[in-house]
């Protein structure tokens, strides 16, 4: 997962649907593409978080041994403050960073058309 800050919204905002279907020409196709990308982002974030939290795992944990770990809390807070995968996927679509295939043919984002 990319660690650089994203311009994606961290809260719920109203979207103009006409902006989402500019590249696909079909709002339903755009929503399907965004949904698939959001799932991919979600899996990557979950794997990344799981890997980072494994460092803090203790074997043979019992209630007396559990203690507050500041670093673990900061890692968790970082992931809680991140934009949701859906917002990240929408921002990628609006920024022209998504590629998808129609019938096996790759469709580049607008502005990335091959030069002839």
ABEGO torsion letter per residue (X at the ends): XBABBBABBABBBBBBAAAAAAAAGBAAAAAAAAAAAAAAAAAAAAAAAAAAAAAABBBGBBAAABBBBAAAAAAAAAAAABBBAAAAAAAAAAAGABBBBBGGBBBBBBGABBBX
